Amino acid sequence: MKKIKFIAFALAAVLFGGLTTSCIKDLEVTPIDPNLALPEDILDSQDAFTALLAKCYQGLAVSASDGPDSSPDIEGVDGGFGQYFRAIFYLNELTTDECVVSWNDGNIRDLHNLCWNSSNEYVLAMYYRVFYQISLCNEFIRRSNETQIEGYTLKDTYIAEARALRLLSYYHAIDMFGNVPFATEENSVGSTGPEQISREKLFEWMETEAKALLDGSDLAEIGQNEYGRCDKGLVMMILAKLYLNAEVYTGTAMYDLAAQVSEDIINAYPALHPNYNELFCADNHLQSVNTTYNGGEIIFAVPQDGISIQNYGATNSIIFGFTGDAWVSEIGISSGWKGFSCTGAFTSKFEANDKRNTFYNGAEYPQFMTEVTYDQGWKSKKFTNVNHDGTAAQATGFVDTDYPVFRTADAYLMYAECAARGKADMTKGQQYLDAVRTRAGVGSIDLTLENIIDERARELHLEGFRRQDLIRFDMFTTDKYLWEFKGGAAEGTSVDKKFNIFPLTAGDTNANGNLKQNEGY
């Protein structure tokens, strides 16, 4: 198998199946069946802790340990749209110019219309997925620290990986929810629930934690871990993202630090992979820095597999969601969901000969969002379920295409942005920008902020960064940039700045007296 092996799901389910959907009992662990052995009896070997660590990874890849969405890990959250990276896509792409949806399930259109509230089920799904992951990692770290079993020789390495995975989820928490409930392996959980941490304080904790993982932990060096597992490259990317968005998170710009970390990433990783489209096909695991095929570019990926890692989220939802019946054979799937389209405001940023321009159809939208059907808008063929050489993937009902969480090209563009802001070397910044565009088959453009935000859209579209980028450039809620149906208007309109951040869920704020709702909600 090409994928990381998620070992012994049943054991992990026993240990974590009783976690509540709320953060109120983040660290409380209750076996599903009281007749089963207690965790203290089960965690008696390194193999057992390996299985437990696998559950921490598994939570990013699927919604449930048994089947695509049966018995989801989180009670009350749909196993389909509640998958971790489908929720990332919904909240960070459907809310922007990159994607609209023709479905009318629940209040999904409130995302693109930028009018959600604290009861929105898609916001709820993301919120609970993030904090479920954090609770898994906290419990793994705590139990690993406490155990005295012999033969657990990989303890420090495993703990470092769990800390890195926790840092990834806190990165999503700080970006989307701001002031959040905060717990580590050291917190004792009382009846009133975890304390709330400010965005600024969480930033400080994350910066300290990232530096500790890079400088004083047993986390694998760059490219030295198994495919699909954490190494220091993941942590470096999170740290670079923190610094890049520091002005949003803390009020203090740190573009000079973002440039430093971005250059460290660029120096540590191979050059950009020569074929952009191979990064998003069924065997894109070959483009990981952990492999040697033509030089890797994917720094961290969430594995998908059409047979052994099946789910209705991540790349499955992107590929199926953009595809109609006429295109299923070319895309490599069994049927299309006919849901997603890109806006004209977004697709118009691409030159005709740009290799990243994979859009088709292009029928105009109707006047009102309530009338949108699959036939309107531009469809994307960026992600496919076909191997890089054109051969078929192993299955068509679910995809093999792994979800690329971070890529080297992003570091190139982060440095270029910092240079355009006057906080890094302009010559290098231009070189990095040109390298990304040369790979795409298009010519050089000036190193300006206007060009950078558009180039990030072209290079990284549908990878979960657009909302964050638009907020950093003050274009998300303002009238500085409009797209179809922004704010619910056909031509687009500005909205309340409160939508730069998502609300905490109403269930948690009502149940936990320590939590204060985000302003405006």
LINRACOR-V148778 format. One line per field, one symbol per residue. psi: psi as a letter, one per 30 degrees, with the letter a starting at -180 (. if undefined). Layout:
psi: ???
//
This chain:
psi: kflkkjkieeeeeeeffgklflfehegkkkkejfflklefeeigleeefeeeeeeeeeffelflfjlegkilejkfkkfdfgkefeeeeeffeffaffklkflhkbheffeefhhlafgkfeeeeeeeeefeeeeeeeeeeeeeefkgllgifgeeeeeeeeeeeeeeefeeeeeefcjlkkkaffkkkafflllkkleeeeeeeeeeeeeeeefglgkklkggllkflkafeeeeeeeeeeeegeeeeffkkhfeeeeeeeeeeefflllkkfjefffgaehfffglfflgjgklfjekljklkfefiklgabfeeeeeefklefgeeefglfllfhekllleeefffklegkffigklcgklllekefgklffllklkgeklhklfgflklflffllfjljjekleeeeeeeeeeeefggglkeeeeeeeeeeeeeefgllklkileeeeeeeeeeegkgggfeeeeeeeghfeflgfkllkgkggkefklllkffgfllllkeeeeefjffkkkkkf.
//
